[in-house]
């Protein structure tokens, strides 16, 4: 379904029936875009009032649906702030978890108390990867922040996936744009990938272009008064699923791999593995935010046997949802994705400024 949606919105090789459907979707998009403009204007004119928290709030968000590499950027920012000796709390929606909509503590910085099935994969991944990080979920990020203040007294908040969450006032608004398709086809959902009209870019204080290594294009629709930082996402190696040191992909030379992922763009993950030298004899793409149960594990086991793969490899976002006892019979690895900024100085300066305010 996702591939058909991308094909439809890209406008490539459309049949007459496709064009009729796309025109209908565009009619809906115009109405939805107008609604999103009116909503943003209502907040800008204080008809709707954004609530506040007593500590600085840094928002990291997207303009489009699908993956822009947000989780590694959020993780980098959280790690930098923790490295400064600050108590950091991430406020997340908890998308895809059974507790989505409920205000709940995922991690107090020491113990993760909710599972990915309850809290969603990204909050649990952040909590697992960054000791000391407080993670709280809630559809109202302001309510989640107030709970975090009451229980943990953090020095600073990170509003995860917060660009459209205008209910909470933010002190630094960081917008991520995928350099390969920053505005999709230019249309708002459901006829395109935009969550709101591209003019919303003007709310950003800082723009991070992700996956800039894949694009030599100049983004003309970025206002000249907004600072822009380019970044790259790279696979830095892999580690055993059960834990341990990160290894170079060179250690997999001569072995046959089965790669799988349930993320927004699994094919990009597979391509990245092969560019790093992994020899993939089979791949399996699951829907985004897949919860791995018996059926998924059985499908992987069947494909491993039929492909004669020597090992399985997946993303950190997928691995956090797989119980160890489900895959202990396979050589199983987790690829490590990191973000590298072309100019860290600008980002660090913006973060340091808000640390001083806190």
N, C-alpha and C positions, 0 to 999 in steps of 0.2 A: 504494500500500500504506500509506504514511504517513497519507494523508487518511482511509482506511478505519479505521486504528487510532485516530486522534483521534476520529472519529465514534463508533466503538464505545465507547471509554472515556469519552466525554462523556455517553453515555446518551440522546442525542437521536434521536428517530424510529427506534427499534430495532424490527426485525421479530422474530417469535418465534424464528427461527433465530439472530439476533444475540444475543438474550437467553440462549439456551442456551450459545452460545460464551462470552459474557461471564461467565456463572456458572462455567463450567469454568476460565476464566482467573483468576477471583477465588479459586477453590480453590487454584490454584497460587500465587497471590499471598500467601495466608495463610502457606503453608509458607515461601516465600522471605522474607517479612517476619520470621518467627520466626528464620530462619537469620541474617539481617542483625542482628537484635537480639542474638542469642547471640554473634555475631562481635564486635560493638561492646563487649559486656559482657566478653568475654575480654580485649580490649585494656585496658579500664578497670580490670579486676582484676589486670592484669599476668600473666594466664595466657599471653597472647601479648604479647611485649614489642616496643614501638616502638623502632626504631633512631634514632640521633641523628647530626647533622652538627655540626662545630665552629664553625659560624656560625649566626646567627639564620635561621629558616625562616618565611616568610610564605606561608600557603596561601590560594588563591583557588579556590572550588569551588561546585558546585551540589547541590541536593537532588533535582532532577528531571532526566529525560532531555530532550534537545532544547536549544534555544538559550535562554539567559537574558541574552545580551549579555556573556558572560564575557571574550571577547578584548579589547574596548575597555577594560574595567576593569583587566585584567592589564597592558595596555599603559600605561594611565595611571599605575598604581603603579610600574611599571618606569621610566617616564620621570621620575617624581618622585624616585625613589631615585638614578637616574643624574644628575639635576640637582643632587643634593646632593654630587656628586663621588664616589659609591660605585661600586665594581665589583660589578655585579649579574649573577647567573646564574639563568636560568629553567630549571626542570626539568619536562619534559613527557613524556607517554607516547609521543607520536609517532603518535597514532591515525590509522589509514588509510594509513600509509606502509609501503613494503615492508620497512623495517628495524624496524617495530614489534616490541618485545620485545628489541631489541638496544640496548646502551648505546653511544651515538655522539654526537659533537660536531656540531651543526648549524652553529653559528657561534662563532668565537672573539672576537666583538665587532668584527671588521674584515672578515673574509671568510666568506661563507656557503658551506660546503663540501658541503652536501647539498641535493638538490632536494625539492620538495613530494611527488613520487612516492616518494621514499625516506623522508622524515621526517614527512610529513603537512603539511597546509596551514597550520595555526595556528603551529607553531614557525617555519616559514619566514617567515610574515607578520610575526611579532614581530621576527625577526632583521632583516628588510628595513626595517622602519619605525623601528627604534631603533638607530642606530649606537652601538657600544660595548657592546651587550647580548650577553652570553654565553648561548647556548642549547644545552642538552644533553638528549637523549631517552633513555628507558629505561623498561621496564615496572617495574623497581625504581628508584624515584626516589632512594632512598638510594645505590644503586650509581652512578647518574648524578651525584649530588652529590659522591660521593667522587672520581669521575673529574675533575669540575670543580675540586675542591679541589687535586688533584694537579697539574693542568695550568695552572690560572689563578688560584688563590687569591682567590676572590671574597670580598667583604665581607658579602654577604647573599644568600639564596636566595629565589626565588619558586617555590612548588610549584603548578604550573598544573593545574587540574582535580583538586585534591587532597583534597576533603572526605572521600571514602571511602577514601583511600589511608592507612590507619592504620598501616602498617608504618613510616612516617617521622614522628617527633615534630615538631610544629610549635610555634613560639612565638606566632604570631598566626594564628587560624583565622577567615578571612573567608568568610562564606556568602552567596551571591547567591540572591535569590528574585525571580522575575518577579512584579511586583505585580498583573498581570492574571490570573495563574493560579499562585499560589505553591505550591499543593500538588496541582495537577491535579484529579483527581476524588477524591483522598484515598486511592487504592489504590496499592500498590507494583506495579511491573512484574511480570508482563505484563498485568495488568488495569488499570493506570494508569501515570502518568508518574513516580511517585516511585521513586528509586533505592533508598531504604530508608525505614522508617517516619518519619513527620513528627516523632516524638519526638527524632530525631537532631539536631534544631535546637539542643538544649541543649548540644551540643559547640561551638557557635559562640561566638567572642569578640566578633564584630562582624557585623552583618547589613547588606547593601546591597540595598535594594529597587530593582530595575531596572525601566525602563519605567513609572515612577511617573506620568508625564504621561498615561498611558492609563487610569489607575485612580484613583477617588476613594474606594476601599474602605479600611477599616481591617483590618489583619491581626490577628485576635484570637488566633491560636495562637502568636504570638511572645512568649516569656517576657519579663516586664517588666524583668528584670535585664540583658538583652542590649542594648547600644546599637544603634540602627537609623539608617541614613543612606539617604535617598531619592535617586534619581538618574534622569536622563533620557538616552536615546540620541537623538541628532539627526544628520541628514545636514547637514554643514556646507558642502558644495559638491562639486565634482568636479574631477578633473584628467585630462589626456590619459593614455592607457595607457602611452605611451612616457616619461612623466615630465613634470614642469613644475609651474607654480604651480597652486594651488587656485582655481577660478573659481566665481562665484555661478551658481546655477541660472537666474537671470534671463537669462544669455547663451544659454540654450537656447530662449528664447521664440520661438515660430513654427516650431520644428523638431519633427519627428516622431521619437520614440524607440522603440527596441526594448530592453526591459530583460530580463535573464536572471540567474539565480542558482541555485547548488547548495548551499543552506544549510538550516538546520533549518526556517525559516519564510520562504520566498521571497515569499509574498503580503504579508507585513508590509513587506518591502523595497519591493515594487512600490507599495504604498499610500503609503509614506513619500515616494517619489519624486514621486508625483502631488501630495501635499500641499505639496511644495516647488516645485511649478509645472511639473514636467516633463510634457509631453504624450506619453503612451505609446500607441502604436497597436498594439503587440503585446508580449506577455510570454512567457517560456519558463522553466518551473521544472524544474530537474534534481534528481536525488536528492542528499541531503546528502553532502558530501565528494566530489562528482563529480571525476574526473580527466578533463581536457579533451583528447580525442584527435581524430582525423580525423572521426569520426561526429558528435561534438558540434559541431565547427566547421562541418561541412557542414549540419547542421540549422539553425544560426544563420544561415548564408549564405542558405539557402532561405527562411527566415522573413523575413529582411530584404528579399529581393526581392519576396516576395508581399505584404508589408505596406507596401512603399515607404517604409520607415523611413530617416531621414537619418543616424542614428547608433545605435551600440550602447552600453549602459551596464550595469555590473555592480558587484559588491561587491569590496572589497579582498581578501577571502578567496578569491574565485574568480579574480581577476586574477593572483594570485601563481602560479597553476598553468597559465597560458596563455602559451606561447612567443610572442614578438613576431612572428615570421615567419608565424604562423598567421592573424593578424588585421590585418596592415599594410595590407590593401586597404580596410579599413572605417574610418570615423571612429569611434573607440572611446574611451570614457571610463570612469573608475573613480570611483564615489561614495565620499565620505569620511565615515565614521561616527565620531562622537566621543561620549564620555560626559561629562555635566555633573552634578556632585554638588550637592545643595541645601545641604549643609553640609560643605565640604571640611575645615574646622578639625578636626573629630573624627577624620577619616581620617588627616590629616597628623599629628596628635598621636600616634595609635597607631603610625604608621610611624616617626616620630621617636624614640619610646620604644625601639623595637627597633634603630634605628640606633645609639643610645647604648650599648645592650647589646653591639652588635657591635664 
